[in-house]
Amino acid sequence: MIAGATIAGATIAGASWEWWVGFHAVVAVLLLADSLMPGHRRESRHAQAFVWLTTVGLALVAAGFACWIAVSMGKQTALEFVTGYTIETSLSIDNLFVFLVLFEGFRISAQRQHTALQWGVWGAFVLRALFIAVGVTLLQHFEWVTWIFGLILLYAAWRLMRGGSARAAIPEWIVRLQPAKGSLLPVILAVEVTDLLFATDSIPAVLSVTHNPFVAYTSNVAAILGLRSLYFGLAVMLERLKYLHLGLGAILVFAALKMLAAHWVNVPVTASLAVIAAIMAVCVAASLKTGSEGAGNRGRGSKGA
């Protein structure tokens, strides 16, 4: 199912073929159901609530899958899935800024944004599978590749923190895109290319937690599934998360140090999950607190005027 996977008995790249088929069957059903939802075809006053309901529902499906892994493969493997899912979801928030810029530059309507992201999701599955297959294979055969991945993560963290915002980390050529003439193909290609760029950060980060191809791949796919609905839920809030780039940078630094020190220090998966959750919680809380204080100051200023 993943290129370069090794087969040992009935096991294919960390799981049985039944697991691979079953997982992709569930993913196909979820994508089909999502595409047929009426909220994707016309605007509704309940659209925002529907989007968040979809996001929460997909997160619950991922949680149920983690419980299934815990029963069938063990608690440690389930924790690796949850941590990989959390890392990928956190870093995918960065992608949302790219999508905003793309859709603004191409002047894409809300309905067509759903279509572009749906095609983008399918392409992301294939690209992530290839990235994970290559990454796991390299790590299994060449231990020194760990250092390369670690340095890639440190560079990505520096790029984020230097920019002053997650939006500032977007490649310049994306910002300069010209509006499309009716076709969604340029938009879809741009989404795929940018996902490929960000995968060079997120895949090594996930591989710092697990070297199991099945866990790495399924945690990525589960996070990407929720990315589309998360985009429409968070689009109006992204600009308020002014410390987002610092939080994402800190997560990448943590993943890099964990990977570089793996030969000497074994960081438990539970500790990794706790650190990542704490970083994101502090980042979001600080951003929202600063935003509310700024709004309060503006309100008092207008009253005084």
C-alpha positions in Angstrom: 0.0 0.0 0.0 2.9 2.3 0.6 5.9 2.3 -1.8 8.9 0.6 -0.4 6.9 -1.3 2.2 8.3 -4.6 3.5 6.1 -7.6 3.8 6.6 -10.1 6.7 4.0 -12.8 6.7 0.6 -11.1 6.7 2.0 -7.8 7.8 2.4 -5.0 5.3 4.2 -1.9 6.4 3.3 -2.2 10.1 -0.3 -3.6 9.7 -2.2 -6.4 8.1 -3.8 -5.9 4.7 -7.2 -5.9 6.3 -6.3 -2.9 8.3 -5.0 -1.1 5.2 -8.2 -1.9 3.2 -10.5 -1.1 6.1 -8.9 2.2 6.8 -9.1 3.4 3.2 -12.7 2.2 2.9 -13.6 4.4 5.9 -11.7 7.3 4.5 -13.5 6.9 1.1 -16.9 6.8 2.9 -16.1 9.9 4.9 -14.9 11.9 1.9 -18.0 10.8 -0.1 -20.4 11.8 2.8 -18.5 15.1 3.2 -18.9 16.0 -0.5 -22.6 15.3 -0.5 -23.4 17.4 2.6 -25.8 20.3 1.7 -23.6 22.8 3.6 -20.9 22.5 1.0 -23.3 23.4 -1.8 -25.0 26.6 -0.6 -24.6 29.2 2.1 -26.7 28.7 5.3 -27.1 30.6 8.5 -26.1 27.4 10.3 -23.0 26.9 8.1 -20.5 27.8 10.8 -22.1 25.4 13.3 -22.2 22.7 10.7 -18.5 23.2 9.9 -17.5 22.8 13.5 -19.8 19.8 13.9 -18.0 18.2 11.0 -14.6 19.0 12.5 -15.5 17.6 15.9 -17.1 14.5 14.3 -13.9 13.8 12.3 -11.8 14.2 15.5 -14.1 11.7 17.3 -13.6 9.3 14.4 -9.8 9.6 14.8 -10.2 9.1 18.5 -12.2 5.9 17.9 -9.6 4.7 15.5 -6.9 5.3 18.2 -9.0 3.2 20.6 -9.2 0.4 18.1 -5.4 0.5 17.6 -5.0 0.4 21.4 -7.0 -2.8 21.6 -5.5 -4.5 18.5 -1.9 -3.2 18.5 -1.3 -2.0 22.0 -1.3 1.2 24.0 2.1 2.3 22.8 1.1 2.2 19.1 -2.1 4.0 19.9 -0.2 6.8 21.7 2.1 7.1 18.7 -0.9 7.6 16.5 -2.4 10.2 18.8 0.9 12.1 19.0 1.4 11.9 15.2 -2.2 13.1 14.6 -1.7 16.0 17.1 1.6 17.1 15.5 0.2 17.0 12.0 -3.0 18.8 13.0 -1.0 21.5 14.7 1.4 22.0 11.8 -1.5 21.9 9.3 -2.8 25.1 10.8 0.1 26.8 9.1 -1.3 25.5 5.8 -4.5 27.3 6.4 -2.7 30.6 5.9 -1.5 29.4 2.6 -5.0 28.4 1.5 -6.2 31.9 2.5 -3.6 33.5 0.3 -4.3 31.1 -2.6 -8.0 31.7 -2.6 -7.7 35.4 -2.2 -5.2 35.6 -5.0 -7.3 33.4 -7.4 -10.5 35.0 -6.2 -12.2 31.7 -5.5 -15.7 31.6 -4.2 -16.6 29.6 -1.0 -18.3 26.8 -2.9 -15.3 26.4 -5.3 -12.9 26.4 -2.3 -14.6 23.2 -1.1 -14.0 21.6 -4.5 -10.4 22.7 -4.7 -9.6 21.5 -1.2 -11.4 18.1 -1.8 -9.1 17.4 -4.8 -6.2 18.7 -2.8 -6.9 16.2 0.0 -6.7 13.2 -2.5 -3.4 14.4 -3.8 -2.1 15.0 -0.3 -2.8 11.3 0.6 -0.6 10.1 -2.3 2.2 12.6 -1.6 2.3 11.9 2.1 2.3 8.1 1.5 5.4 8.5 -0.7 7.1 10.9 1.7 6.5 8.5 4.7 7.7 5.4 2.7 10.9 7.1 1.7 11.5 8.6 5.2 10.9 5.3 7.0 13.1 3.4 4.6 15.9 5.9 5.0 15.7 5.8 8.8 15.7 2.0 8.8 18.8 1.7 6.6 20.8 4.9 7.4 20.9 6.1 11.0 22.6 9.3 10.0 19.5 10.4 8.1 18.1 11.3 11.6 20.5 14.2 11.7 19.4 15.5 8.3 15.7 15.3 9.4 16.5 17.0 12.7 18.4 19.9 10.9 15.5 20.2 8.4 13.1 20.7 11.4 15.4 23.2 13.1 15.6 25.2 9.8 11.8 25.1 9.4 11.5 26.4 13.0 13.9 29.2 12.4 12.1 30.2 9.2 8.8 30.4 11.1 10.1 32.4 14.0 12.1 34.8 11.9 9.1 35.7 9.8 7.2 37.2 12.6 4.0 35.3 11.6 2.9 32.1 10.0 1.7 34.1 7.0 5.2 35.5 6.6 6.6 32.0 6.1 4.6 31.5 2.9 6.8 31.3 -0.2 6.9 34.6 -2.2 5.8 33.0 -5.4 2.5 32.0 -3.8 1.8 35.5 -2.7 2.3 36.8 -6.2 -0.1 34.4 -7.9 -2.4 35.9 -10.4 -6.2 35.2 -10.5 -7.2 32.2 -12.5 -9.4 32.5 -15.6 -12.2 30.2 -14.5 -10.2 27.0 -14.2 -9.6 25.3 -10.8 -6.6 23.4 -12.1 -4.0 26.1 -11.2 -5.5 26.4 -7.7 -5.4 22.6 -7.1 -1.9 22.4 -8.4 -0.9 25.3 -6.1 -2.5 23.5 -3.1 -0.6 20.3 -3.9 2.7 22.1 -4.3 2.3 24.0 -1.0 1.3 20.8 0.8 4.4 19.2 -0.6 6.5 22.0 0.8 5.0 21.8 4.2 5.2 18.0 4.2 9.0 18.4 4.4 8.4 19.9 7.9 5.6 17.7 9.2 6.7 14.3 8.0 10.1 14.4 9.8 8.2 15.7 12.8 5.9 12.7 12.8 8.8 10.3 12.2 10.4 11.7 15.3 7.5 10.0 17.2 7.1 6.7 15.3 8.8 4.7 12.6 5.7 2.6 12.0 4.6 3.3 8.4 1.0 2.5 9.1 0.8 4.7 12.2 2.7 7.6 10.5 0.5 7.4 7.4 -2.9 7.0 9.1 -2.2 9.8 11.6 -1.4 12.1 8.7 -4.4 11.1 6.7 -6.7 11.5 9.7 -5.3 15.0 10.3 -5.7 16.0 6.6 -9.3 14.7 6.6 -10.2 17.3 9.2 -8.1 20.1 7.6 -10.8 21.1 5.1 -13.5 21.7 7.6 -11.0 23.2 10.0 -10.1 25.7 7.4 -13.7 27.0 7.1 -14.0 27.0 10.9 -10.8 28.9 11.6 -10.6 31.2 8.6 -12.1 34.1 10.5 -9.9 33.5 13.5 -6.5 32.9 11.9 -5.4 36.6 12.0 -6.1 36.7 15.7 -3.6 33.9 16.4 -0.6 36.3 16.4 1.6 33.9 18.3 0.8 30.9 16.2 4.2 31.0 14.4 6.0 30.8 17.8 4.0 27.8 18.9 4.5 25.9 15.6 8.2 26.8 15.7 8.5 25.5 19.3 6.9 22.2 18.3 9.4 21.8 15.4 12.3 22.6 17.7 11.0 20.0 20.2 10.6 17.4 17.4 14.1 18.2 16.1 15.8 17.9 19.5 13.9 14.6 20.2 15.1 13.2 16.9 18.7 14.4 17.3 18.9 13.1 20.9 17.1 9.8 20.3 20.4 7.8 20.4 21.0 9.0 24.0 17.6 10.0 25.4 14.3 8.2 25.0 11.5 10.6 25.4 8.2 8.8 26.1 5.4 9.3 23.7 3.1 10.5 26.5 5.7 13.2 27.4 5.8 14.3 23.7 2.1 14.6 23.5 1.9 16.6 26.7 4.6 19.0 25.5 2.9 19.6 22.2 -0.5 20.1 23.8 1.0 22.5 26.3 2.8 24.5 23.6 -0.4 24.9 21.5 -2.5 25.7 24.6 -0.1 28.5 25.7 0.1 29.9 22.1 -3.6 30.0 21.6 -4.4 31.4 25.1 -1.7 34.1 24.7 -3.0 35.1 21.3 -6.6 35.3 22.3 -5.7 37.2 25.5 -3.7 39.8 23.6 -6.5 40.1 21.0 -9.2 40.6 23.7 -7.0 43.2 25.5 -6.5 45.0 22.2 -10.2 45.1 21.5 -10.9 46.4 25.0 -8.3 49.2 24.6 -9.9 50.2 21.2 -13.3 50.2 22.8 -12.2 52.5 25.6 -10.4 54.7 23.1 -13.5 55.1 21.0 -15.6 56.0 24.1 -13.1 58.6 25.2 -13.2 60.1 21.7 
